[in-house]
Amino acid sequence: MPLSDDDKVSGRLNGDQIEPEKPDSMIERLIYMILIAIMISVAQTVLGAMTLIQYVVMLVNNQQPNERLADFGTDLGIWMAKAARYQTAASHVKPWPWTELD
């Protein structure tokens, strides 16, 4: 039985992740947190631009979204969730580019 889209997203977000053998030092974590905060800011800008582009596509395309943009939005959202988990210390797993994008 094939997985639904919701199950795939849930697995990517909450599935098994390889925890690092030892946690980063507090200085290393601070540096990563600053870098990831900058990356989240860029991701929010990209999300805003994608939102406008998808709206225009839907206006022109009889309310049909561009599937590739929608899939990219899903990937971006999963990345942002993983980044937020690292930022809030809910996880020690750093998001892409330090781990696989999956």
Secondary structure, DSSP 8 states (H G I E B T S, - for coil): ----HHHHHHHHHHS-----SS---HHHHHHHHHHHHHHHHHHHHHHHHHHHHHHHHHHHTTT---HHHHHHHHHHHHHHHHHHHHHTTS-S---TTSS---
